[in-house]
Amino acid sequence: MAYSPKGDYLAVGDSSGKIVLYTVSSGEYTVKTTRWSFHVARITSLAFNAAGTHCVSGSLDTHVYVWSTQSVGKYVAIKGASKDGVWGVCWIGDYKIASTGGDAAVKIWEITI
């Protein structure tokens, strides 16, 4: 799971690949979306960008997805990011993501969002 930098969102991934996005306000958690469900294996890593407008996810299914917190149906898919599953993801600035996985490589992805 991961909180956005301002603490207004919480993303929680499960073992089946589903991610639930919650809005957080005054200590109350409300489901914003359950539509972040394109992974087909355990979520291993989640990270928000500095603005909290996007969340990146990595999974044992080898894929990386970038999700929009503003337009929850919008996403960017990076299929087959790591041969033996993605173990970690993070943001490098506004338009780059780093991922690492079972292939023992760190990969940098430049995305358009």
Residue pairs with C-beta under 8 A, 6 or more apart in sequence:
1 10
1 11
1 12
1 13
1 46
2 10
2 11
2 46
2 47
2 48
2 55
3 9
3 10
3 24
3 48
4 10
4 48
4 52
4 55
4 69
5 48
5 50
5 51
5 52
6 52
7 24
8 23
8 24
8 25
8 52
9 21
9 22
9 23
9 24
9 32
9 48
9 52
9 55
9 69
10 21
10 22
10 24
10 29
11 19
11 20
11 21
11 22
11 36
11 46
11 48
11 55
11 57
11 67
12 19
12 20
12 22
13 19
13 39
13 42
13 43
13 44
13 46
13 57
13 59
14 20
14 42
14 43
15 42
15 43
16 40
16 41
16 42
17 37
17 38
17 39
17 40
17 41
17 42
17 43
17 59
17 61
18 34
18 36
18 37
18 39
18 43
19 36
19 37
19 39
19 43
19 46
19 55
19 57
19 67
20 31
20 33
20 34
20 36
21 31
21 32
21 33
21 34
21 36
21 55
21 67
21 69
21 72
22 29
22 30
22 31
22 32
23 29
23 30
23 32
32 69
32 72
33 72
35 72
35 73
36 55
36 57
36 65
36 67
36 72
36 75
38 63
38 65
38 75
38 77
39 57
39 59
39 61
39 63
39 65
40 59
40 61
41 59
41 60
41 61
41 85
42 59
42 60
43 57
43 58
43 59
44 58
44 59
44 60
44 85
44 86
44 87
44 88
45 57
45 58
45 86
45 87
45 88
45 89
45 90
46 55
46 56
46 57
46 58
46 89
47 55
47 56
47 89
47 90
47 91
48 54
48 55
48 56
48 69
48 91
49 55
49 56
49 91
49 94
50 91
50 94
51 94
52 69
53 68
53 69
53 70
54 66
54 67
54 68
54 69
54 113
55 66
55 67
55 69
56 64
56 65
56 66
56 67
56 89
56 90
56 91
56 97
57 64
57 65
57 67
57 89
58 64
58 81
58 82
58 86
58 87
58 88
58 89
58 99
58 101
59 85
59 86
60 85
60 86
61 85
62 79
62 80
62 81
62 82
62 83
62 84
62 85
62 86
62 101
63 77
63 78
63 79
63 80
63 81
63 86
64 77
64 78
64 81
64 86
64 89
64 97
64 99
64 109
65 75
65 76
65 77
65 78
66 75
66 76
66 78
66 97
66 111
66 113
67 74
67 75
68 74
68 75
68 113
76 111
76 112
76 113
78 97
78 99
78 109
78 111
81 99
81 101
81 107
81 109
82 99
82 100
82 101
82 102
82 103
82 105
82 107
83 101
83 102
83 103
84 101
84 102
84 103
85 101
85 102
86 99
86 100
86 101
87 100
87 101
87 102
88 99
88 100
88 101
89 97
89 98
89 99
90 97
90 98
91 97
91 98
92 98
92 108
95 110
95 111
95 112
95 113
96 108
96 109
96 110
96 111
97 108
97 109
97 111
98 106
98 107
98 108
98 109
99 106
99 107
99 109
100 106
100 107
